[in-house]
Amino acid sequence: MYGRAWQMIVSAIKTGEFGGRVPQANTAVLRVWDPIDEREPLDGGWGDTLSMAFWDMDASALGVRGRLVARLWGRNRALFESLAGRLFGNDIPWRPFIAADAAEIAAFADGLAAKDITEVLVVCRNGRGRSGTVGRWIARRLGAGFETTGDDRDSGYIRETLDRVAGTAQISDSAAA
């Protein structure tokens, strides 16, 4: 890039801002759906993609049983969803952020460090709590810049779970050329 270092940028955006974007090989997309949304597959052509669904809520919203199930079995998504479904029913959109989600996000972020990715789009309905928190965490992990079109709202539970499961260390100085 003409002898100067370039830096990866992580952007937290709303679903409405994402629609109509043309896939680019140097852009990765992490799409956070509401658990009740019908999930549309991402178009091909992006540098890397990850789609997942959870609410901007912690397990405490589910009471003592919910916290216990999330803490003990949150690293195994299938087991967690099976047990929580038995306790809370499968007909309600109860899905909080769990340790398995944090591990998947960390693996996604860590994989980007070795790719020719210059931009990461973290997309959710409002472009604030979930996407902002996850986007800031990814930017910190990769030594990248961060920007958002939303506010600076932070979901402490999501950030704390990411830190607890994947750590707080930066794995890369940035995507320097």
C-alpha positions in Angstrom: 0.0 0.0 0.0 2.6 2.5 -1.2 5.0 1.9 1.7 2.6 2.8 4.5 1.1 0.4 7.0 -2.6 -0.2 6.6 -4.9 -1.2 9.4 -7.9 -3.4 9.6 -11.1 -1.7 10.6 -14.0 -3.3 12.4 -17.4 -1.7 11.9 -20.6 -2.3 13.9 -23.6 -1.6 11.6 -27.3 -2.1 11.5 -29.1 -4.7 9.4 -30.5 -1.9 7.2 -27.0 -0.6 6.5 -25.8 -4.0 5.5 -28.5 -4.8 2.9 -27.4 -4.3 -0.6 -23.7 -4.4 0.1 -21.7 -6.1 -2.6 -19.5 -8.9 -1.2 -15.8 -8.2 -1.2 -13.0 -10.7 -0.7 -11.1 -8.4 1.7 -14.2 -8.0 4.0 -15.4 -10.4 6.6 -18.9 -10.4 8.0 -20.1 -11.6 11.4 -23.9 -11.5 11.3 -25.8 -11.6 14.6 -29.5 -12.6 14.2 -32.3 -12.3 16.6 -33.2 -15.8 17.7 -36.7 -15.4 16.2 -35.5 -14.1 12.8 -35.7 -16.2 9.7 -32.0 -16.4 8.8 -31.0 -15.7 5.2 -27.7 -17.1 4.1 -25.0 -14.6 3.3 -24.0 -14.2 -0.4 -20.7 -15.8 -1.5 -17.7 -13.6 -2.2 -17.0 -12.3 1.3 -13.5 -13.0 2.7 -15.0 -14.9 5.6 -18.4 -15.1 7.3 -20.0 -16.2 10.5 -23.7 -16.1 11.4 -25.1 -16.7 14.8 -28.2 -15.9 16.9 -28.6 -14.7 20.5 -30.3 -11.9 22.3 -28.5 -9.0 24.0 -29.3 -10.5 27.4 -27.5 -12.5 30.0 -28.6 -15.8 31.6 -29.7 -13.9 34.7 -32.9 -13.0 32.8 -33.7 -16.7 33.0 -33.4 -16.7 36.8 -31.2 -19.0 39.0 -31.8 -22.1 36.8 -30.9 -20.2 33.6 -27.6 -18.9 35.2 -26.7 -22.4 36.3 -27.4 -24.0 33.0 -25.5 -21.3 31.1 -22.5 -21.4 33.4 -22.3 -25.2 33.6 -23.1 -26.2 30.1 -22.7 -23.0 28.1 -19.5 -24.2 26.3 -21.6 -27.0 24.6 -24.2 -25.2 22.5 -26.2 -28.4 21.7 -26.3 -29.5 25.3 -27.1 -26.0 26.6 -30.0 -25.6 24.1 -31.4 -29.1 24.9 -31.3 -28.5 28.7 -32.6 -24.9 28.5 -35.3 -26.0 26.1 -36.5 -28.6 28.7 -36.4 -26.0 31.5 -37.9 -23.0 29.6 -39.6 -24.5 26.6 -38.7 -24.3 22.9 -41.5 -21.9 22.0 -40.0 -18.8 23.5 -37.0 -16.8 22.2 -35.0 -17.1 25.4 -31.5 -17.5 23.8 -28.8 -15.6 25.8 -25.2 -15.2 24.8 -23.2 -18.3 26.0 -19.6 -19.4 26.2 -19.9 -21.5 23.0 -20.8 -18.3 21.2 -17.7 -16.5 22.6 -15.5 -19.4 21.6 -16.9 -19.3 18.1 -16.4 -15.6 17.8 -12.8 -15.9 19.1 -12.0 -18.6 16.6 -13.5 -16.5 13.8 -11.4 -13.4 14.8 -8.2 -15.4 15.3 -8.7 -16.8 11.8 -8.9 -13.3 10.3 -5.5 -12.4 11.5 -3.8 -14.5 8.8 -6.1 -13.6 6.0 -6.0 -10.6 3.7 -9.0 -9.0 5.4 -9.0 -5.2 5.7 -12.6 -4.7 7.1 -14.8 -6.7 9.4 -18.5 -5.9 9.4 -20.4 -6.9 12.6 -24.1 -6.7 11.8 -27.1 -6.9 14.0 -30.6 -5.4 14.0 -29.8 -2.1 15.7 -26.0 -2.0 15.3 -25.5 -1.2 18.9 -25.4 -3.7 21.8 -24.5 -7.0 20.3 -22.6 -5.8 17.2 -20.9 -2.9 19.1 -19.7 -5.0 21.9 -18.5 -7.9 19.7 -17.0 -5.5 17.2 -15.0 -3.6 19.9 -13.8 -6.9 21.3 -12.7 -8.1 17.9 -11.0 -4.8 17.2 -9.1 -5.0 20.5 -8.1 -8.6 19.9 -6.8 -7.9 16.4 -5.3 -4.5 17.1 -7.7 -3.0 14.6 -9.6 0.3 14.5 -13.3 0.4 15.4 -16.2 2.5 14.2 -19.9 2.4 14.7 -22.9 4.1 13.3 -24.8 3.4 16.5 -24.1 4.6 20.0 -21.4 3.5 22.4 -23.6 1.0 24.2 -21.7 -1.9 25.7 -23.2 -5.2 26.7 -21.2 -6.0 29.8 -22.3 -9.6 29.9 -21.3 -10.3 26.3 -17.9 -8.6 26.8 -17.3 -10.3 30.1 -18.1 -13.7 28.5 -15.8 -13.1 25.6 -13.0 -12.1 28.0 -13.6 -15.1 30.3 -13.7 -17.6 27.5 -11.1 -16.2 25.0 -9.1 -13.9 27.1 -8.3 -10.2 26.8 -4.9 -10.4 25.1 -4.3 -8.9 21.7 -3.2 -11.5 19.3 -2.0 -9.2 16.5 -0.5 -5.7 16.2 -3.0 -5.1 13.4 -3.1 -6.1 9.8 0.1 -4.3 9.0 1.4 -4.7 5.5 
